[in-house]
Amino acid sequence: MLVKEEAKRRIKLGCAAAGALAAAVLIATCPIPGLSYQATAVLGILIMAIVWWITGVLPEFVTAVVMAVLFVVVAGISVGATFSTFASSTWWLLLSAFTLGVGMKTSGLMKRIALAIVRKFPRTFRCQVIAQLVAGTVLGPLIPSLAVKGAMLAPLAMNIGDELGYERQGKRATGLFAAMLVGIRTVAPTIVSASITGYALMATLPADVQEQFNMASWFVAALPWLVVVLVLNYFLIMGIYGRGEASACDAVEDSPSGTVGAFGNAQSLRQSSLRCGTRFVGAAECADSRQDEAEGSVVGPSRGGIDEGGNQPIPDGLGPLSAVEKRMLGIILVTVVLWATEPFHHVSAMAVGLAALVAMFVLKVIDVPAFKSGVNWTSLLFIGIALGLGSVFAEAGLNDWVMQTCGPAFQALAGNPYLLVLGIGVITVVLRFLIVSEVAYLNLLMAFLVPMAASVGVNPWVLGFSAYALVIAWFAKYQSPIYLAAFYAVDGKMAKHSELAKYCGVYLATCLVGLAVSVPYWQWMGLL
């Protein structure tokens, strides 16, 4: 064992050294035509950082700090650009969202909501996946920040997985995380208010196109894509993560009878449910409402279970709200309402979030020790530096170079509507490794595509939507604020990044299928 560990350590150090050497050679020789020394240095340093992140030679946030320092010292990027995220509303909004998660957890409200969701939806993996997709889709239009939604819903999803007895970082927990992420993200391109990126894309469209696409008509035009992507992801998540691992409660889903026919059988299933991680659910609740009704006919109206000895009642965990839960519930409801109505009162989401943070201290929902220990500060440091890559790339001139280099490729796709929308999607996936900011990418892309759309008789909305549909990617963590927020809101404990990165490819493939299915619909609407 010690020999294997030493071998792994040497491999990591060798990879780290190779990444640093590759960066040094690239910076010293500057072989890329059209790039300045500064832009080449930024690329080299980023390559080194990615290698270090993959190999885990240092903690992620330490590698991020090294990268940021090298940007300033070696590449000559300004301190303001390198650390721009820490002065932006995004980072402070994430801090408030993470703190809301701490309050939800310490007050017990998160646990209560998780138990309530488990009880409202049948206790099967299938139905909990649907619950995650529905929750993300419904919440989508209400809160304009995808990162905030990820930071709030990821801990809830992990709690639900825990209550169902799913092993953390196992297949089913990973499936729930993927469903949560898909639900939040997929609705964003279809409803403008679901993300600030939607507003940014709207601003890039010509005035006459903006008049054509209000919130309702935008949703109607994007509806086929939304339906296709959600349905495909449901079946794919079930196929990939729904097999091979099960909790005790999932045994009921596979029961041939589907109902509880005798007290002995009900008692056996109920005792199996005790191993699912929850104490309040009887056997019938592990499947569907018919099983629930069947149990009621056998054991009476009690919602509790019995202990492993079959004698003592087990509390259902859903007693009256405690005082601290009531205060936390009030804070979260007011916060969500104010976030959802931001277009009307014009109070920034950051200000609302920080006010909620203060309210949690004033109302004694959390205290200083809970704040210090509950918020993942190393993750916030990593996120702040990673999201600053957009400003770094802009200062180095990398964004303009990328778009000028790829401009001819977009022109070559204009002759065929399927090639056009799918090509824009594929190119978007590739370029997002280099252009980190979604908003910056869409702004640069539309500067090229809007004039081209006019020349080939295509509505610019189609081109913008095709890019927006694929602009999300989390192959590398730094690519996506929503992924970063969700992943680190649960400290990376719910699912492994390597597994989620694999599903990213699956998700993006479903987005491409959604675009292909939408082409005839857009032709019928006169957009293509």
Kinemage of the C-alpha trace (Angstrom):
@kinemage 1
@onewidth
@group {chain A} dominant
@subgroup {mainchain}
@vectorlist {calphas} color= white
{ca met a 1} P 0.000 0.000 0.000
{ca leu a 2} L 2.776 2.431 0.914
{ca val a 3} L 4.558 1.610 -2.335
{ca lys a 4} L 1.394 2.376 -4.341
{ca glu a 5} L 0.868 5.667 -2.519
{ca glu a 6} L 4.464 6.680 -3.144
{ca ala a 7} L 4.085 5.780 -6.828
{ca lys a 8} L 0.922 7.890 -7.078
{ca arg a 9} L 2.671 10.798 -5.403
{ca arg a 10} L 5.552 10.606 -7.851
{ca ile a 11} L 3.180 10.459 -10.814
{ca lys a 12} L 1.366 13.549 -9.537
{ca leu a 13} L 4.626 15.419 -9.070
{ca gly a 14} L 5.792 14.347 -12.527
{ca cys a 15} L 2.570 15.558 -14.147
{ca ala a 16} L 2.744 18.815 -12.209
{ca ala a 17} L 6.329 19.361 -13.355
{ca ala a 18} L 5.349 18.529 -16.945
{ca gly a 19} L 2.509 21.070 -16.813
{ca ala a 20} L 4.839 23.765 -15.477
{ca leu a 21} L 7.461 22.925 -18.128
{ca ala a 22} L 4.895 23.072 -20.953
{ca ala a 23} L 3.736 26.477 -19.725
{ca ala a 24} L 7.323 27.749 -19.529
{ca val a 25} L 8.146 26.547 -23.058
{ca leu a 26} L 4.982 28.085 -24.476
{ca ile a 27} L 5.643 31.410 -22.782
{ca ala a 28} L 9.314 31.469 -23.777
{ca thr a 29} L 8.805 30.596 -27.449
{ca cys a 30} L 5.455 32.366 -28.028
{ca pro a 31} L 4.661 30.264 -31.120
{ca ile a 32} L 0.987 31.149 -31.599
{ca pro a 33} L 0.420 33.619 -34.477
{ca gly a 34} L -1.691 36.626 -33.629
{ca leu a 35} L -1.188 36.368 -29.872
{ca ser a 36} L 0.805 38.793 -27.800
{ca tyr a 37} L 3.286 37.685 -25.167
{ca gln a 38} L 0.716 38.522 -22.494
{ca ala a 39} L -2.022 36.394 -24.096
{ca thr a 40} L 0.379 33.486 -24.647
{ca ala a 41} L 1.543 33.688 -21.045
{ca val a 42} L -2.043 33.588 -19.811
{ca leu a 43} L -2.735 30.483 -21.911
{ca gly a 44} L 0.425 28.773 -20.671
{ca ile a 45} L -0.332 29.504 -17.029
{ca leu a 46} L -3.910 28.291 -17.435
{ca ile a 47} L -2.704 25.031 -19.007
{ca met a 48} L -0.386 24.488 -16.063
{ca ala a 49} L -3.205 25.174 -13.598
{ca ile a 50} L -5.547 22.746 -15.367
{ca val a 51} L -2.898 20.001 -15.207
{ca trp a 52} L -2.411 20.696 -11.509
{ca trp a 53} L -6.156 20.621 -10.877
{ca ile a 54} L -6.484 17.296 -12.690
{ca thr a 55} L -3.558 15.690 -10.862
{ca gly a 56} L -4.468 17.171 -7.472
{ca val a 57} L -0.861 18.018 -6.694
{ca leu a 58} L -2.098 20.901 -4.535
{ca pro a 59} L -5.511 21.772 -3.088
{ca glu a 60} L -7.670 23.403 -5.762
{ca phe a 61} L -7.775 26.813 -4.141
{ca val a 62} L -3.985 26.819 -3.649
{ca thr a 63} L -3.464 26.095 -7.359
{ca ala a 64} L -5.912 28.899 -8.143
{ca val a 65} L -3.916 31.309 -5.981
{ca val a 66} L -0.663 30.258 -7.706
{ca met a 67} L -2.314 30.816 -11.082
{ca ala a 68} L -3.540 34.272 -10.083
{ca val a 69} L -0.123 35.330 -8.793
{ca leu a 70} L 1.533 34.161 -12.016
{ca phe a 71} L -1.019 36.091 -14.059
{ca val a 72} L 0.102 39.253 -12.296
{ca val a 73} L 3.841 38.590 -12.037
{ca val a 74} L 4.572 36.716 -15.290
{ca ala a 75} L 1.795 37.764 -17.690
{ca gly a 76} L 1.481 41.333 -16.446
{ca ile a 77} L -2.293 41.157 -15.916
{ca ser a 78} L -3.569 43.858 -13.601
{ca val a 79} L -4.488 42.942 -10.043
{ca gly a 80} L -7.924 44.449 -10.616
{ca ala a 81} L -8.670 42.099 -13.521
{ca thr a 82} L -7.184 39.029 -11.845
{ca phe a 83} L -9.229 39.424 -8.688
{ca ser a 84} L -12.177 41.237 -10.259
{ca thr a 85} L -14.759 38.702 -9.053
{ca phe a 86} L -14.125 39.590 -5.415
{ca ala a 87} L -15.232 43.149 -6.167
{ca ser a 88} L -18.268 42.013 -8.147
{ca ser a 89} L -21.813 41.362 -7.049
{ca thr a 90} L -21.495 37.714 -8.118
{ca trp a 91} L -19.069 36.698 -5.363
{ca trp a 92} L -20.994 38.487 -2.629
{ca leu a 93} L -24.231 36.983 -3.909
{ca leu a 94} L -22.656 33.537 -3.657
{ca leu a 95} L -21.468 34.295 -0.129
{ca ser a 96} L -25.009 35.175 0.878
{ca ala a 97} L -26.392 32.068 -0.863
{ca phe a 98} L -23.880 29.819 0.892
{ca thr a 99} L -24.789 31.449 4.200
{ca leu a 100} L -28.489 30.883 3.529
{ca gly a 101} L -27.598 27.223 3.077
{ca val a 102} L -25.866 27.252 6.456
{ca gly a 103} L -28.956 28.791 8.045
{ca met a 104} L -31.242 26.262 6.377
{ca lys a 105} L -29.077 23.457 7.697
{ca thr a 106} L -28.414 24.642 11.246
{ca ser a 107} L -32.042 25.642 11.817
{ca gly a 108} L -33.259 22.215 10.742
{ca leu a 109} L -35.408 23.660 7.950
{ca met a 110} L -33.350 21.959 5.235
{ca lys a 111} L -33.913 18.588 6.891
{ca arg a 112} L -37.625 19.263 7.187
{ca ile a 113} L -37.945 20.258 3.511
{ca ala a 114} L -35.983 17.188 2.438
{ca leu a 115} L -38.261 14.922 4.464
{ca ala a 116} L -41.345 16.676 3.087
{ca ile a 117} L -40.189 16.226 -0.507
{ca val a 118} L -39.424 12.578 0.110
{ca arg a 119} L -42.938 12.100 1.467
{ca lys a 120} L -44.715 14.102 -1.247
{ca phe a 121} L -43.000 12.141 -3.995
{ca pro a 122} L -42.879 8.342 -3.866
{ca arg a 123} L -39.664 7.111 -2.302
{ca thr a 124} L -38.197 5.746 -5.504
{ca phe a 125} L -35.188 6.971 -7.422
{ca arg a 126} L -37.399 7.502 -10.453
{ca cys a 127} L -39.771 9.860 -8.680
{ca gln a 128} L -37.027 11.726 -6.837
{ca val a 129} L -35.301 12.415 -10.157
{ca ile a 130} L -38.584 13.836 -11.426
{ca ala a 131} L -38.841 15.903 -8.237
{ca gln a 132} L -35.407 17.433 -8.854
{ca leu a 133} L -36.187 18.219 -12.504
{ca val a 134} L -39.523 19.773 -11.569
{ca ala a 135} L -38.096 21.801 -8.677
{ca gly a 136} L -35.337 23.304 -10.819
{ca thr a 137} L -37.701 24.065 -13.684
{ca val a 138} L -40.324 25.695 -11.466
{ca leu a 139} L -37.784 27.765 -9.536
{ca gly a 140} L -36.024 28.768 -12.753
{ca pro a 141} L -38.008 31.899 -13.605
{ca leu a 142} L -38.163 33.064 -9.982
{ca ile a 143} L -34.476 33.650 -9.245
{ca pro a 144} L -32.298 35.193 -11.976
{ca ser a 145} L -29.034 33.764 -10.661
{ca leu a 146} L -28.322 30.166 -11.654
{ca ala a 147} L -25.424 30.048 -9.199
{ca val a 148} L -27.687 31.000 -6.296
{ca lys a 149} L -30.194 28.331 -7.262
{ca gly a 150} L -27.396 25.792 -7.448
{ca ala a 151} L -26.031 26.812 -4.055
{ca met a 152} L -29.487 26.544 -2.489
{ca leu a 153} L -30.757 23.341 -4.105
{ca ala a 154} L -27.602 21.214 -4.041
{ca pro a 155} L -27.614 20.841 -0.218
{ca leu a 156} L -31.312 20.011 -0.405
{ca ala a 157} L -30.639 17.330 -3.019
{ca met a 158} L -27.866 15.852 -0.875
{ca asn a 159} L -30.141 15.788 2.161
{ca ile a 160} L -32.786 13.968 0.147
{ca gly a 161} L -30.207 11.457 -0.996
{ca asp a 162} L -29.121 10.954 2.596
{ca glu a 163} L -32.705 10.466 3.708
{ca leu a 164} L -33.184 7.865 0.999
{ca gly a 165} L -30.053 6.039 2.093
{ca tyr a 166} L -28.075 6.665 -1.107
{ca glu a 167} L -24.333 6.410 -0.698
{ca arg a 168} L -22.670 9.763 -1.198
{ca gln a 169} L -20.721 9.863 -4.470
{ca gly a 170} L -22.500 6.648 -5.429
{ca lys a 171} L -24.528 6.232 -8.605
{ca arg a 172} L -27.874 7.312 -7.205
{ca ala a 173} L -26.540 10.339 -5.344
{ca thr a 174} L -24.736 11.367 -8.528
{ca gly a 175} L -27.971 10.924 -10.464
{ca leu a 176} L -29.868 13.185 -8.064
{ca phe a 177} L -27.159 15.847 -8.356
{ca ala a 178} L -27.278 15.627 -12.148
{ca ala a 179} L -31.078 15.922 -12.115
{ca met a 180} L -30.880 18.956 -9.826
{ca leu a 181} L -28.333 20.626 -12.119
{ca val a 182} L -30.261 19.785 -15.284
{ca gly a 183} L -33.516 21.097 -13.827
{ca ile a 184} L -32.001 24.432 -12.854
{ca arg a 185} L -30.050 24.972 -16.031
{ca thr a 186} L -32.331 23.681 -18.799
{ca val a 187} L -35.094 26.175 -18.153
{ca ala a 188} L -32.663 29.124 -18.307
{ca pro a 189} L -32.406 29.475 -22.122
{ca thr a 190} L -36.195 29.245 -22.482
{ca ile a 191} L -37.229 31.992 -20.046
{ca val a 192} L -35.383 35.299 -20.090
{ca ser a 193} L -35.864 35.994 -16.392
{ca ala a 194} L -34.335 32.650 -15.368
{ca ser a 195} L -30.782 33.955 -15.788
{ca ile a 196} L -28.948 37.230 -16.197
{ca thr a 197} L -27.377 35.636 -19.280
{ca gly a 198} L -30.803 35.718 -20.912
{ca tyr a 199} L -31.057 39.468 -20.399
{ca ala a 200} L -27.532 39.886 -21.774
{ca leu a 201} L -28.408 37.893 -24.892
{ca met a 202} L -31.598 39.877 -25.366
{ca ala a 203} L -29.528 43.080 -25.327
{ca thr a 204} L -27.370 41.831 -28.232
{ca leu a 205} L -30.375 41.398 -30.549
{ca pro a 206} L -31.423 44.200 -32.919
{ca ala a 207} L -34.264 46.419 -31.719
{ca asp a 208} L -36.828 44.941 -34.107
{ca val a 209} L -35.967 41.412 -32.972
{ca gln a 210} L -36.261 42.445 -29.314
{ca glu a 211} L -39.771 43.708 -30.047
{ca gln a 212} L -40.601 40.387 -31.689
{ca phe a 213} L -39.365 38.316 -28.746
{ca asn a 214} L -40.989 39.264 -25.486
{ca met a 215} L -40.874 36.781 -22.612
{ca ala a 216} L -43.897 34.825 -23.838
{ca ser a 217} L -42.879 34.519 -27.497
{ca trp a 218} L -39.318 33.628 -26.467
{ca phe a 219} L -40.663 30.746 -24.365
{ca val a 220} L -42.957 29.538 -27.162
{ca ala a 221} L -40.077 29.492 -29.648
{ca ala a 222} L -37.832 27.593 -27.214
{ca leu a 223} L -40.473 25.172 -25.906
{ca pro a 224} L -39.650 22.149 -28.142
{ca trp a 225} L -36.009 22.348 -27.087
{ca leu a 226} L -36.975 22.450 -23.389
{ca val a 227} L -39.283 19.447 -23.635
{ca val a 228} L -36.817 17.338 -25.619
{ca val a 229} L -33.887 18.071 -23.298
{ca leu a 230} L -35.818 17.429 -20.078
{ca val a 231} L -37.362 14.187 -21.332
{ca leu a 232} L -34.084 12.845 -22.717
{ca asn a 233} L -32.216 13.670 -19.532
{ca tyr a 234} L -34.820 11.944 -17.395
{ca phe a 235} L -34.424 8.699 -19.327
{ca leu a 236} L -30.636 9.025 -19.513
{ca ile a 237} L -30.288 9.664 -15.781
{ca met a 238} L -32.489 6.671 -15.091
{ca gly a 239} L -30.488 4.527 -17.494
{ca ile a 240} L -27.055 5.608 -16.278
{ca tyr a 241} L -27.612 6.023 -12.541
{ca gly a 242} L -30.826 4.090 -11.868
{ca arg a 243} L -29.284 0.646 -12.183
{ca gly a 244} L -26.824 -1.352 -10.155
{ca glu a 245} L -27.176 0.464 -6.830
{ca ala a 246} L -30.243 0.615 -4.638
{ca ser a 247} L -31.188 1.587 -1.130
{ca ala a 248} L -33.399 -0.552 1.052
{ca cys a 249} L -36.479 1.416 0.060
{ca asp a 250} L -35.924 0.779 -3.629
{ca ala a 251} L -36.603 -2.891 -3.012
{ca val a 252} L -40.267 -1.956 -2.685
{ca glu a 253} L -40.311 -0.384 -6.138
{ca asp a 254} L -39.203 -3.710 -7.549
{ca ser a 255} L -41.776 -5.691 -5.542
{ca pro a 256} L -43.905 -7.864 -7.874
{ca ser a 257} L -47.158 -7.059 -6.129
{ca gly a 258} L -46.595 -3.318 -5.866
{ca thr a 259} L -48.790 -3.263 -2.756
{ca val a 260} L -48.637 -4.447 0.823
{ca gly a 261} L -50.986 -7.321 1.266
{ca ala a 262} L -50.380 -8.602 4.771
{ca phe a 263} L -49.235 -7.207 8.073
{ca gly a 264} L -46.186 -9.473 8.144
{ca asn a 265} L -45.110 -8.312 4.714
{ca ala a 266} L -45.761 -4.685 5.619
{ca gln a 267} L -43.730 -5.031 8.794
{ca ser a 268} L -40.830 -6.602 6.871
{ca leu a 269} L -40.838 -3.828 4.304
{ca arg a 270} L -41.194 -1.202 6.984
{ca gln a 271} L -38.129 -2.497 8.785
{ca ser a 272} L -36.269 -2.353 5.451
{ca ser a 273} L -37.254 1.274 5.201
{ca leu a 274} L -35.461 1.947 8.472
{ca arg a 275} L -32.196 1.234 6.664
{ca cys a 276} L -32.932 3.879 4.032
{ca gly a 277} L -31.608 6.650 6.238
{ca thr a 278} L -34.985 7.953 7.413
{ca arg a 279} L -36.909 7.102 10.539
{ca phe a 280} L -40.373 8.278 9.706
{ca val a 281} L -41.329 6.417 6.562
{ca gly a 282} L -43.351 3.224 6.562
{ca ala a 283} L -42.980 0.548 3.932
{ca ala a 284} L -45.805 1.773 1.781
{ca glu a 285} L -44.228 5.218 1.352
{ca cys a 286} L -41.238 3.571 -0.338
{ca ala a 287} L -43.317 3.134 -3.464
{ca asp a 288} L -46.449 4.930 -4.600
{ca ser a 289} L -49.673 6.281 -3.224
{ca arg a 290} L -51.441 2.931 -3.615
{ca gln a 291} L -48.938 1.345 -1.288
{ca asp a 292} L -49.451 4.254 1.092
{ca glu a 293} L -53.174 3.586 1.086
{ca ala a 294} L -52.606 -0.137 1.587
{ca glu a 295} L -50.458 0.456 4.636
{ca gly a 296} L -53.089 2.762 6.067
{ca ser a 297} L -55.578 -0.092 5.905
{ca val a 298} L -53.195 -2.361 7.842
{ca val a 299} L -51.507 -0.260 10.472
{ca gly a 300} L -53.853 2.649 10.838
{ca pro a 301} L -53.415 6.339 10.181
{ca ser a 302} L -50.090 6.831 11.944
{ca arg a 303} L -47.396 8.336 9.736
{ca gly a 304} L -44.588 7.049 11.897
{ca gly a 305} L -42.815 3.735 11.667
{ca ile a 306} L -41.703 1.218 14.254
{ca asp a 307} L -38.261 0.562 15.615
{ca glu a 308} L -36.168 -2.429 14.647
{ca gly a 309} L -37.610 -4.384 17.539
{ca gly a 310} L -41.111 -3.764 16.247
{ca asn a 311} L -42.366 -2.156 19.484
{ca gln a 312} L -41.657 1.550 19.892
{ca pro a 313} L -43.180 4.159 17.570
{ca ile a 314} L -40.723 6.162 15.528
{ca pro a 315} L -41.379 9.913 15.194
{ca asp a 316} L -42.180 11.106 11.708
{ca gly a 317} L -39.746 14.036 11.960
{ca leu a 318} L -42.382 16.527 10.813
{ca gly a 319} L -43.586 17.966 14.076
{ca pro a 320} L -44.436 21.636 14.570
{ca leu a 321} L -41.988 24.209 13.266
{ca ser a 322} L -39.550 25.370 15.909
{ca ala a 323} L -39.088 29.087 16.532
{ca val a 324} L -35.749 29.165 14.709
{ca glu a 325} L -37.231 27.256 11.758
{ca lys a 326} L -40.051 29.795 11.530
{ca arg a 327} L -37.557 32.666 11.495
{ca met a 328} L -35.447 30.963 8.835
{ca leu a 329} L -38.527 30.181 6.763
{ca gly a 330} L -39.575 33.833 6.896
{ca ile a 331} L -36.095 34.971 5.820
{ca ile a 332} L -35.895 32.551 2.900
{ca leu a 333} L -39.414 33.356 1.657
{ca val a 334} L -38.823 37.109 1.741
{ca thr a 335} L -35.447 36.655 0.048
{ca val a 336} L -36.812 34.500 -2.776
{ca val a 337} L -39.756 36.864 -3.358
{ca leu a 338} L -37.430 39.871 -3.536
{ca trp a 339} L -35.094 38.028 -5.901
{ca ala a 340} L -38.012 37.054 -8.125
{ca thr a 341} L -39.408 40.591 -8.240
{ca glu a 342} L -36.106 42.386 -8.824
{ca pro a 343} L -37.287 43.819 -12.209
{ca phe a 344} L -40.007 45.712 -10.337
{ca his a 345} L -38.240 47.091 -7.256
{ca his a 346} L -34.697 47.275 -8.761
{ca val a 347} L -32.977 46.254 -5.535
{ca ser a 348} L -30.000 44.133 -6.582
{ca ala a 349} L -29.983 40.433 -5.747
{ca met a 350} L -26.673 40.955 -3.964
{ca ala a 351} L -28.169 43.555 -1.632
{ca val a 352} L -31.125 41.296 -0.888
{ca gly a 353} L -28.832 38.342 -0.190
{ca leu a 354} L -26.579 40.297 2.146
{ca ala a 355} L -29.619 41.676 3.955
{ca ala a 356} L -30.767 38.087 4.480
{ca leu a 357} L -27.307 37.259 5.852
{ca val a 358} L -27.600 40.074 8.386
{ca ala a 359} L -31.143 39.042 9.292
{ca met a 360} L -29.956 35.518 10.140
{ca phe a 361} L -27.518 36.955 12.666
{ca val a 362} L -29.983 39.475 14.097
{ca leu a 363} L -32.694 36.834 14.514
{ca lys a 364} L -30.170 34.363 15.951
{ca val a 365} L -30.656 31.757 13.244
{ca ile a 366} L -26.881 31.409 12.975
{ca asp a 367} L -23.983 32.676 15.070
{ca val a 368} L -20.362 33.513 14.348
{ca pro a 369} L -18.993 29.986 14.970
{ca ala a 370} L -21.606 28.520 12.603
{ca phe a 371} L -20.753 31.172 10.000
{ca lys a 372} L -17.033 30.442 10.248
{ca ser a 373} L -17.372 26.678 10.109
{ca gly a 374} L -20.425 26.348 7.864
{ca val a 375} L -19.379 28.490 4.899
{ca asn a 376} L -16.872 26.783 2.628
{ca trp a 377} L -14.314 29.586 2.493
{ca thr a 378} L -11.729 27.689 0.458
{ca ser a 379} L -14.380 27.015 -2.179
{ca leu a 380} L -15.387 30.674 -2.287
{ca leu a 381} L -11.723 31.601 -2.751
{ca phe a 382} L -11.395 29.122 -5.616
{ca ile a 383} L -14.646 30.305 -7.217
{ca gly a 384} L -13.610 33.950 -6.963
{ca ile a 385} L -10.331 33.372 -8.791
{ca ala a 386} L -11.829 30.966 -11.353
{ca leu a 387} L -14.625 33.340 -12.324
{ca gly a 388} L -12.061 36.125 -12.697
{ca leu a 389} L -10.636 34.312 -15.734
{ca gly a 390} L -13.162 36.144 -17.897
{ca ser a 391} L -11.640 39.514 -17.020
{ca val a 392} L -8.113 38.126 -17.397
{ca phe a 393} L -8.834 36.810 -20.893
{ca ala a 394} L -10.462 40.081 -21.916
{ca glu a 395} L -7.467 42.139 -20.756
{ca ala a 396} L -5.052 39.819 -22.551
{ca gly a 397} L -7.024 40.073 -25.799
{ca leu a 398} L -7.745 36.358 -25.981
{ca asn a 399} L -11.484 36.773 -26.491
{ca asp a 400} L -11.108 38.875 -29.653
{ca trp a 401} L -8.428 36.543 -31.035
{ca val a 402} L -10.649 33.496 -30.563
{ca met a 403} L -13.618 35.041 -32.333
{ca gln a 404} L -11.544 36.375 -35.240
{ca thr a 405} L -9.939 32.963 -35.687
{ca cys a 406} L -13.278 31.146 -35.711
{ca gly a 407} L -15.261 33.689 -37.751
{ca pro a 408} L -14.787 31.875 -41.100
{ca ala a 409} L -16.075 28.637 -39.574
{ca phe a 410} L -19.392 30.305 -38.745
{ca gln a 411} L -19.714 31.637 -42.285
{ca ala a 412} L -19.139 28.161 -43.733
{ca leu a 413} L -22.144 26.779 -41.821
{ca ala a 414} L -24.682 29.300 -43.081
{ca gly a 415} L -25.884 27.272 -46.073
{ca asn a 416} L -27.701 24.517 -44.150
{ca pro a 417} L -30.047 25.250 -41.221
{ca tyr a 418} L -29.179 22.007 -39.389
{ca leu a 419} L -25.451 22.526 -39.846
{ca leu a 420} L -25.856 26.138 -38.795
{ca val a 421} L -27.555 25.610 -35.441
{ca leu a 422} L -25.641 22.428 -34.583
{ca gly a 423} L -22.347 23.941 -35.710
{ca ile a 424} L -22.862 27.010 -33.533
{ca gly a 425} L -23.599 24.679 -30.627
{ca val a 426} L -20.476 22.548 -31.147
{ca ile a 427} L -18.216 25.569 -31.671
{ca thr a 428} L -19.652 27.073 -28.502
{ca val a 429} L -18.699 23.984 -26.482
{ca val a 430} L -15.117 24.178 -27.790
{ca leu a 431} L -14.654 27.911 -27.358
{ca arg a 432} L -16.016 27.918 -23.838
{ca phe a 433} L -12.774 26.293 -22.694
{ca leu a 434} L -11.072 29.565 -23.645
{ca ile a 435} L -13.759 32.223 -23.190
{ca val a 436} L -14.788 31.611 -19.609
{ca ser a 437} L -17.577 34.154 -19.155
{ca glu a 438} L -20.881 33.066 -20.664
{ca val a 439} L -22.019 36.661 -21.071
{ca ala a 440} L -18.733 37.742 -22.659
{ca tyr a 441} L -18.844 34.802 -25.056
{ca leu a 442} L -22.405 35.521 -26.172
{ca asn a 443} L -21.660 39.227 -26.605
{ca leu a 444} L -18.614 38.496 -28.776
{ca leu a 445} L -20.396 35.784 -30.730
{ca met a 446} L -23.456 37.876 -31.499
{ca ala a 447} L -21.253 40.736 -32.706
{ca phe a 448} L -20.195 38.333 -35.487
{ca leu a 449} L -23.458 36.478 -36.022
{ca val a 450} L -26.016 39.308 -36.135
{ca pro a 451} L -24.615 40.797 -39.386
{ca met a 452} L -24.272 37.274 -40.829
{ca ala a 453} L -27.881 36.469 -39.942
{ca ala a 454} L -29.099 39.439 -41.938
{ca ser a 455} L -27.078 38.367 -44.977
{ca val a 456} L -28.399 34.773 -45.020
{ca gly a 457} L -32.001 35.525 -44.047
{ca val a 458} L -31.926 33.907 -40.591
{ca asn a 459} L -33.483 35.449 -37.505
{ca pro a 460} L -30.642 36.387 -35.100
{ca trp a 461} L -32.623 34.928 -32.203
{ca val a 462} L -32.085 31.412 -33.575
{ca leu a 463} L -28.324 31.907 -33.672
{ca gly a 464} L -28.226 33.397 -30.191
{ca phe a 465} L -30.416 30.657 -28.758
{ca ser a 466} L -28.299 27.945 -30.417
{ca ala a 467} L -25.247 29.287 -28.603
{ca tyr a 468} L -27.115 29.870 -25.327
{ca ala a 469} L -28.374 26.282 -25.380
{ca leu a 470} L -24.796 24.946 -25.363
{ca val a 471} L -22.994 27.697 -23.464
{ca ile a 472} L -23.137 25.705 -20.244
{ca ala a 473} L -20.312 23.210 -19.749
{ca trp a 474} L -18.591 21.805 -16.702
{ca phe a 475} L -15.940 19.538 -18.152
{ca ala a 476} L -13.547 21.740 -16.207
{ca lys a 477} L -14.859 23.299 -13.016
{ca tyr a 478} L -13.837 26.825 -13.947
{ca gln a 479} L -16.198 26.805 -16.936
{ca ser a 480} L -19.491 27.153 -15.065
{ca pro a 481} L -20.477 29.367 -12.122
{ca ile a 482} L -23.643 27.348 -11.508
{ca tyr a 483} L -21.681 24.102 -11.388
{ca leu a 484} L -19.063 25.591 -9.088
{ca ala a 485} L -21.716 26.947 -6.743
{ca ala a 486} L -23.671 23.682 -6.617
{ca phe a 487} L -20.618 21.413 -6.339
{ca tyr a 488} L -19.023 23.364 -3.516
{ca ala a 489} L -22.293 24.085 -1.717
{ca val a 490} L -22.053 20.413 -0.700
{ca asp a 491} L -18.233 20.473 -0.465
{ca gly a 492} L -17.996 18.034 -3.365
{ca lys a 493} L -19.357 15.295 -1.113
{ca met a 494} L -22.447 14.350 -3.096
{ca ala a 495} L -20.861 13.382 -6.414
{ca lys a 496} L -17.392 13.093 -7.899
{ca his a 497} L -16.404 15.711 -10.426
{ca ser a 498} L -15.014 13.032 -12.749
{ca glu a 499} L -18.451 11.391 -12.951
{ca leu a 500} L -20.287 14.685 -13.386
{ca ala a 501} L -17.843 15.744 -16.119
{ca lys a 502} L -18.780 12.588 -18.009
{ca tyr a 503} L -22.455 13.464 -17.693
{ca cys a 504} L -21.707 16.950 -18.999
{ca gly a 505} L -20.999 15.388 -22.389
{ca val a 506} L -24.272 13.485 -22.204
{ca tyr a 507} L -26.205 16.618 -21.293
{ca leu a 508} L -24.679 18.691 -24.081
{ca ala a 509} L -25.531 15.925 -26.548
{ca thr a 510} L -29.192 16.157 -25.500
{ca cys a 511} L -29.023 19.915 -26.029
{ca leu a 512} L -27.805 19.317 -29.595
{ca val a 513} L -30.649 16.859 -30.190
{ca gly a 514} L -33.063 19.505 -28.907
{ca leu a 515} L -31.679 21.996 -31.419
{ca ala a 516} L -32.028 19.516 -34.289
{ca val a 517} L -35.645 18.757 -33.334
{ca ser a 518} L -36.388 22.497 -33.135
{ca val a 519} L -35.194 23.294 -36.670
{ca pro a 520} L -38.443 22.281 -38.454
{ca tyr a 521} L -40.436 24.107 -35.795
{ca trp a 522} L -38.399 27.286 -36.312
{ca gln a 523} L -38.793 26.926 -40.084
{ca trp a 524} L -42.557 26.700 -39.584
{ca met a 525} L -42.408 29.857 -37.468
{ca gly a 526} L -40.475 31.636 -40.218
{ca leu a 527} L -37.308 32.050 -38.134
{ca leu a 528} L -35.142 29.926 -40.446
